[in-house]
Amino acid sequence: MARASIVLADHHKMLTEALIHVPEGDYDILGTADNGRDLVTMTKQQKPDVVIADISMPMLNGLDAGRQIKAAMPIEDLQSYLPLDDG
């Protein structure tokens, strides 16, 4: 079985850095982005299987970034989340 490739996006760099160090599984993290525009660019370049994105990112929110990604390329799974506390 092939390993899934993932791109992570959150405007809190500390969170994406922490997720990179989660115990290794059957996936490869190709990169992280801290805003929606960079997420769209990185996803088009890296072509991951899965994108996990914060909804409330600067420059382009996670929902609009997801729409642009899905319109530009096929992607296996795109998950967006809303942080419980953005403070």
C-alpha positions in Angstrom: 0.0 0.0 0.0 1.4 3.4 -1.0 1.9 6.1 1.7 -0.5 9.0 1.6 1.1 12.5 0.9 -0.2 15.4 3.0 0.0 19.2 2.9 -0.9 21.0 6.2 -2.1 24.6 6.4 -2.7 26.7 9.5 -1.9 30.4 10.2 -0.4 29.3 13.6 3.0 28.0 12.6 3.4 26.4 16.0 0.5 24.0 15.2 1.8 22.9 11.8 5.3 22.5 13.2 3.9 20.3 16.0 1.8 18.2 13.6 5.0 17.5 11.5 6.4 15.8 14.6 3.4 13.5 15.3 4.6 9.9 15.4 5.1 8.7 11.9 2.4 6.7 10.2 1.6 5.6 6.7 1.9 9.2 5.3 4.5 11.7 4.2 4.0 15.4 5.0 5.1 17.3 1.9 5.0 20.8 3.4 3.1 23.4 5.4 1.5 26.7 4.6 0.5 29.6 6.8 -2.0 31.3 4.5 -4.4 30.3 1.8 -2.5 31.6 -1.2 0.6 29.7 -0.2 -1.6 26.6 0.3 -3.0 26.8 -3.2 0.5 27.3 -4.7 2.1 24.5 -2.7 -0.8 22.0 -3.4 -0.5 22.7 -7.2 3.3 22.1 -7.0 3.4 19.2 -4.6 0.2 17.4 -5.7 -0.6 15.7 -2.4 -3.2 13.1 -1.8 -4.7 14.9 1.2 -4.9 18.6 2.2 -5.7 19.6 5.8 -6.4 23.3 6.2 -7.5 25.8 8.8 -10.7 27.6 7.7 -9.6 31.0 9.1 -6.3 31.7 7.4 -5.1 35.1 6.1 -4.9 36.2 2.5 -7.3 33.5 1.4 -9.4 31.5 3.8 -9.3 27.7 3.9 -12.7 27.2 2.3 -11.9 29.4 -0.7 -8.4 27.9 -1.0 -10.1 24.4 -1.0 -12.4 25.5 -3.8 -9.5 26.7 -5.9 -7.6 23.5 -5.3 -10.5 21.3 -6.2 -11.1 23.3 -9.4 -7.5 23.1 -10.5 -6.7 19.4 -9.8 -8.1 16.1 -8.6 -7.4 15.5 -4.9 -8.2 12.5 -2.8 -9.3 14.3 0.3 -9.5 17.9 1.4 -10.3 18.5 5.1 -11.0 22.0 6.6 -11.3 22.8 10.3 -12.3 25.7 12.4 -10.1 26.1 15.6 -12.1 26.1 18.8 -10.1 29.1 20.2 -8.4 31.4 17.8 -6.9 33.5 20.6 
